[in-house]
Amino acid sequence: MNKILTLIMLFVFSSAYAESIETLLEDGYEIKSAATVAAGGMYFILQNGAKAYFCPALDPSKVMKCRKVKAGKNE
């Protein structure tokens, strides 16, 4: 189930460009959600108003580049 969820998340949260989590937090984004994956990884969802980013991590100390979440027809 977790593998399917991770795969779906990767398709849904395709990137427009990547940012670092540190930069996003400095820009006023807040961590709205975080979850672990059975394989040992985790992900964070950061949000500021209507804009959001998906941030996968291999482990808590190695957060990869965050990907901007595409908003359907509203953006």
Secondary structure, 3 states (H helix, E strand, C coil): CHHHHHHHHHHHCCCCCEECHHHHHHCCCEEEEEEECCCCCEEEEEEECCEEEEEEECCCCCECCEEECCCCCCC
